[in-house]
Amino acid sequence: MIAGLIAALLGALFFAAAGYLGVLLGNAFADRTAALEGGPPPQQPPLLLLIGACGAIGMLVTPHAVSQAQLLLIALVCVSLVAIWVTDARRGIVPDVFTLGPLAIMLVVALWQHQWVLFISAAAPFVPFAIAALLSRGRGMGWGDVKLVALGGAVLGAQVSILAFALACLAAVGINYARGRKRGVIAFAPYLATAIGVAIPLGMWR
């Protein structure tokens, strides 16, 4: 009991530090990048909330992790999700380094361990989102969002990711409708990143 509590607290601190690193990276990228032309209006991301959310994820997943490698991978994903949240909110951009970087690491490890199901999991949400991006010509759905859902599929698995992203879509539409933004471009990646972050500990409890 005490050992589990200590592990949870240490995990919270470690993941909060990962979230802070994500804030630094996201702000550094945003400070050096112009806003996307025709993109969503810039917003100030809730930095303390993002760091706290990462700490909560660490507190929940650390006692259930099967290995240190798994914890490090989840922490890396948290860094990427926070950085994506920040850059998309501020500049309307989802940098490839924050999506394709961790995704490439996961796919290489899966290839080495012959875990072919991870490729299927990444492709399951990628395909419908890619179709949406093609049909909207990148306006209704950006290609950065498409790469983000591929990362989410690899992290969460096909079934959980599709459900999480469906809820993210509903949340994005509902929140922006409530704010009176019935039309126009919105920063969609924060909703997707939030869905992934919420689903990570839920997936580990299955």
C-alpha positions as CSV (number, residue, x, y, z in Angstrom):
1,M,0.0,0.0,0.0
2,I,2.7,2.5,1.1
3,A,5.0,1.4,-1.8
4,G,2.1,2.0,-4.3
5,L,1.4,5.4,-2.9
6,I,5.1,6.4,-3.1
7,A,5.2,5.1,-6.7
8,A,2.1,7.1,-7.5
9,L,3.6,10.3,-6.0
10,L,6.9,9.9,-7.8
11,G,5.1,9.2,-11.0
12,A,3.1,12.4,-10.6
13,L,6.2,14.4,-10.1
14,F,8.0,12.8,-13.1
15,F,5.1,13.2,-15.4
16,A,4.5,16.8,-14.3
17,A,8.1,17.5,-15.2
18,A,7.4,15.9,-18.6
19,G,4.4,18.2,-19.0
20,Y,6.6,21.2,-18.2
21,L,9.1,20.1,-20.8
22,G,6.2,19.9,-23.3
23,V,5.3,23.5,-22.4
24,L,8.8,24.7,-23.0
25,L,9.1,22.9,-26.3
26,G,5.7,24.0,-27.5
27,N,6.4,27.7,-26.6
28,A,9.8,27.5,-28.1
29,F,8.3,26.3,-31.4
30,A,5.5,28.8,-31.3
31,D,7.8,31.7,-30.6
32,R,9.8,30.9,-33.8
33,T,6.8,30.1,-36.0
34,A,4.3,32.4,-37.7
35,A,0.6,31.7,-37.3
36,L,-0.9,29.6,-40.0
37,E,-2.6,31.7,-42.6
38,G,-6.3,31.2,-42.5
39,G,-5.9,29.2,-39.3
40,P,-7.9,29.4,-36.1
41,P,-7.7,32.5,-33.8
42,P,-4.8,32.2,-31.4
43,Q,-5.6,31.2,-27.8
44,Q,-3.6,31.1,-24.6
45,P,-3.2,27.5,-23.6
46,P,-3.9,26.6,-19.9
47,L,-0.2,25.8,-19.1
48,L,-0.7,25.0,-15.4
49,L,-3.7,22.8,-16.1
50,L,-1.7,20.9,-18.8
51,I,1.2,20.3,-16.4
52,G,-1.2,19.2,-13.6
53,A,-3.0,16.8,-16.0
54,C,0.3,15.2,-16.9
55,G,1.0,14.8,-13.2
56,A,-2.4,13.1,-12.8
57,I,-1.7,10.7,-15.6
58,G,1.6,9.8,-14.0
59,M,0.0,9.2,-10.6
60,L,-2.6,6.9,-12.2
61,V,-0.4,4.9,-14.6
62,T,2.8,4.4,-12.6
63,P,1.4,1.8,-10.2
64,H,0.1,-0.2,-13.1
65,A,3.0,0.0,-15.5
66,V,4.6,-3.3,-16.5
67,S,8.0,-1.8,-17.1
68,Q,10.1,1.4,-16.9
69,A,10.2,1.4,-20.7
70,Q,6.4,1.7,-20.8
71,L,6.5,4.6,-18.4
72,L,9.1,6.4,-20.4
73,L,7.1,5.9,-23.6
74,I,4.0,7.3,-22.0
75,A,5.9,10.2,-20.5
76,L,7.3,10.9,-24.0
77,V,3.8,10.9,-25.4
78,C,2.7,13.4,-22.7
79,V,5.6,15.7,-23.7
80,S,4.4,15.6,-27.2
81,L,0.7,16.0,-26.4
82,V,1.4,19.2,-24.3
83,A,3.7,20.6,-27.0
84,I,1.0,20.0,-29.6
85,W,-1.7,21.6,-27.4
86,V,0.5,24.7,-27.0
87,T,1.5,25.1,-30.6
88,D,-1.9,24.4,-32.1
89,A,-3.6,26.8,-29.7
90,R,-1.0,29.6,-30.3
91,R,-0.2,29.1,-34.0
92,G,-2.8,26.7,-35.5
93,I,0.0,24.2,-36.3
94,V,0.7,20.6,-35.2
95,P,4.5,20.1,-35.8
96,D,5.6,16.8,-37.3
97,V,8.3,16.5,-34.7
98,F,5.8,16.1,-32.0
99,T,3.7,13.5,-33.8
100,L,5.9,11.6,-36.2
101,G,8.8,11.5,-33.7
102,P,7.1,9.4,-31.0
103,L,5.1,7.5,-33.6
104,A,8.3,6.5,-35.4
105,I,9.8,5.2,-32.1
106,M,6.7,3.1,-31.4
107,L,6.6,1.7,-34.9
108,V,10.3,0.8,-34.9
109,V,9.9,-1.0,-31.5
110,A,6.8,-2.8,-32.8
111,L,8.6,-3.9,-35.9
112,W,11.5,-5.2,-33.9
113,Q,9.2,-7.1,-31.5
114,H,6.9,-8.2,-34.4
115,Q,3.9,-6.5,-32.9
116,W,2.0,-6.0,-36.1
117,V,-1.2,-5.1,-34.3
118,L,0.3,-1.7,-33.5
119,F,0.4,-0.8,-37.2
120,I,-3.2,-1.7,-37.5
121,S,-4.1,0.4,-34.5
122,A,-2.3,3.4,-35.9
123,A,-4.0,3.0,-39.3
124,A,-7.5,2.5,-37.9
125,P,-8.1,6.2,-37.0
126,F,-5.6,7.5,-39.5
127,V,-7.7,6.4,-42.6
128,P,-11.0,8.1,-41.8
129,F,-9.3,11.3,-40.7
130,A,-7.1,11.3,-43.8
131,I,-10.2,11.0,-45.9
132,A,-11.7,13.9,-44.1
133,A,-8.5,15.9,-44.7
134,L,-8.6,15.1,-48.4
135,L,-12.3,16.0,-48.8
136,S,-11.9,19.3,-46.9
137,R,-8.5,20.1,-48.6
138,G,-6.9,20.6,-45.2
139,R,-9.4,23.2,-44.0
140,G,-12.0,21.1,-42.0
141,M,-9.3,18.7,-41.0
142,G,-5.6,19.4,-41.0
143,W,-2.9,16.9,-41.8
144,G,-1.3,17.6,-38.5
145,D,-4.5,16.3,-36.9
146,V,-4.3,13.2,-39.1
147,K,-0.8,12.4,-37.9
148,L,-1.9,13.0,-34.3
149,V,-4.7,10.5,-34.5
150,A,-2.2,7.9,-35.9
151,L,-0.1,8.5,-32.8
152,G,-3.2,8.1,-30.7
153,G,-4.1,4.9,-32.3
154,A,-0.7,3.4,-31.7
155,V,-0.8,4.5,-28.0
156,L,-4.4,3.5,-27.2
157,G,-5.3,0.7,-29.6
158,A,-7.8,0.8,-32.4
159,Q,-11.1,0.5,-30.4
160,V,-10.2,2.9,-27.6
161,S,-8.8,5.5,-30.0
162,I,-11.8,5.5,-32.3
163,L,-14.1,6.0,-29.3
164,A,-11.9,8.7,-27.8
165,F,-11.6,10.6,-31.1
166,A,-15.4,10.4,-31.7
167,L,-16.0,12.0,-28.3
168,A,-13.3,14.6,-29.1
169,C,-15.1,15.5,-32.3
170,L,-18.4,15.9,-30.4
171,A,-16.8,18.0,-27.7
172,A,-15.1,20.3,-30.3
173,V,-18.4,20.8,-32.1
174,G,-20.4,21.3,-28.9
175,I,-18.0,23.7,-27.2
176,N,-17.5,25.9,-30.2
177,Y,-21.3,26.0,-30.8
178,A,-21.8,27.0,-27.2
179,R,-19.2,29.8,-27.7
180,G,-21.1,31.0,-30.8
181,R,-18.5,29.8,-33.3
182,K,-20.9,27.9,-35.6
183,R,-18.5,28.4,-38.5
184,G,-14.8,29.0,-39.0
185,V,-11.6,27.1,-38.4
186,I,-11.0,25.8,-34.9
187,A,-7.9,24.4,-33.2
188,F,-8.8,20.8,-33.2
189,A,-5.6,19.2,-31.9
190,P,-6.1,20.2,-28.3
191,Y,-9.4,18.2,-28.2
192,L,-7.6,15.2,-29.8
193,A,-4.6,15.5,-27.4
194,T,-7.0,15.7,-24.4
195,A,-8.8,12.6,-25.5
196,I,-5.6,10.7,-25.8
197,G,-4.4,11.9,-22.4
198,V,-7.7,11.0,-20.7
199,A,-7.8,7.5,-22.3
200,I,-4.2,6.5,-21.5
201,P,-4.9,5.6,-17.8
202,L,-8.3,4.2,-18.7
203,G,-6.6,1.9,-21.2
204,M,-4.1,0.6,-18.6
205,W,-7.0,-0.3,-16.2
206,R,-8.6,-2.6,-18.7
